[in-house]
Amino acid sequence: MSLSGLSALCVECGLCCDGSLFRFLPVQRAEVDRYRALGLPVVTHTGVLAMPLPCAKLEARCCTIYAERPSGCRGFVCHLGDRLERQQVAFPEALAVVREAQRRIGVLRAAWPGPEPVVQRTTTLAHQGDAPGEAAVEALRAVHQWLDANLHWPDGPKTGL
């Protein structure tokens, strides 16, 4: 089966699924049974039904239920994916952006070891003033700057780092 440019980028990326872009995916009440049937947990987070991330069905950056993924997953397209769909960026360039994000996250992971999801965990710790050193904070800044510039929606929440 041949994947479209966006689908091909998504299965190479996984940053929305691994907790790098956000920590929870909102779930509609009518879809709770479908999520659970797929083996996906649904919790209540700040009063809203949500699936915690990283996703239980993500393996090595690839969704193992991509063809059957829930509508919340299907409906999300990052800013880079939108630009790819609009042909404002070519697939090789978009893939290079993803690879650079993954590289920066790898640097962060090495500078600030601990459990996943590394971006969300280290962001919380940095805001609490609990960083292992300036190199780790700089790695976190580099990740957020790259994600904000390339994958987050321009009008979306900013990190403040």
N, C-alpha and C positions, 0 to 999 in steps of 0.2 A: 504494500500500500504506500503510495506516495503522499507525503505530507505537504501542506501549503507552506509558504515561507514563514508565516506566523507560527503555525504548529511546529515546524521544524526548529524554529528558534526557541519556542517554549520547552520542548523536550531536551534541548541542550542547556537550558538555563536553570530552571528550578528555583530561582531566588524568591519568587512569591510563595512557593510551597515550603521552602526550608526555614522560613521565619526571618529571612534577611530583610524583606521589605515591610512586613508587618507581622504581628504575633497571633492574631485571630481573624478568621473569616466569618462574617455574619451569616447566619443560617435562617431561612424562613421556616416558621413553625410547620408549614405543610410539607416540608422536605426532610424533617428530622428522621422519619422512618427510612427514607431512601439513603440518607447518609449512613445511618446505622447498619442497614442491609449491606452497604459497601464496606463495612468494617471501620467506619470513620467515627471517632468520638464526637459527641455534641455536649457542650457544657454551657452554663450560664456565666457570662462575663460582663460585669457592670450592668446587670439586668437585661442583657441581650443574649439570645441563643447564638452560639458561635462554635466553630470548629477550631481547636487550638492548633497552632503551627509550631514546629514543623509537622507536615502531614504524615500520617501513619502509612500512607501508600506511596511515599516518595522513596525511591532507591537510586542512589548515585545520580542525583539531579534529574531523574526521570520518573514521571508519573506512571505507576504500574496499572492504573485504571483510566488512562487518558481518554479512551473512546467512550467510557461510561461515566466520566467525572461529573460531579453535581453541577447544577446551574450556576451556583456561586463561583465555582472555579471557571466554568465556561465563559461567564460574563466578564471576568476581570481581564483587562488588557493593560499592560504597563504603558508608560509613555513611549518607550522605545518600540514596543510592539505596534502601537498605534502609528508611529512614524513609518515603520516597515510596511504596514498595510496601506498607508497612503502613498507609498513609494517615495517618501522623502529621504529614505536611507535604503541602501542596497543590503541584501542579506549578508554578504561577507563583512561589511562594516558593522552591521548590527551584532553579528556573532563576535566580532572583535571587542565591541563594547561589553558584551556579556562576559567574555573571557577576562577582560581587564577587571571587571567587578569581582569575579571569582578569585582572581589573583590577589586583589587588595584584601578580600575577606580572608584569604589564606595567610597573608601577612599579619592581619589582625589576630587570627587564631593562634599563630606562632608567638606573637608578642603578648597575648593575654589568654593563656590556656584556661580551659574550663569547659563546662557543659555547653551543649548547643541549646538554642540558637545563639551563636556567638554575637551577632550584631545587636540583637535585642538585649541580651544579658549585659554586654559591656556598655551599652548606652545607659542602661539603668544604673550600673555601678559608677559610671563616670559622673552622672548627674548627682549621685550620692557622695561624690568626692572620694571614691574607693578605687583608685587606679593603681596598677603595679609600677607605674613610672611614666615619664613623658613620652617615651617611644611608643608605648601602648596607646596613649591618648592620641598621639599623632597618627597612628595606624587607624584608629577609630575615626578621626576627622577625615582621613583620606577616603575611607569607605563611604562615609556619609556624603562627602562632597561629590564623589563619583555617582552614587545612587541618586542624589538630588539632581545632578546635572543631566543624567542620562535615562533613568528608569522611573523615578517618581514623577507624578504629574506636577507641573509647575505651580498649580494652585493648591496642591496638597499640603499636608503637614510637614513642617521643616523640623530638623533635629535640634536646632539651637546650639549646636557645638561649633 
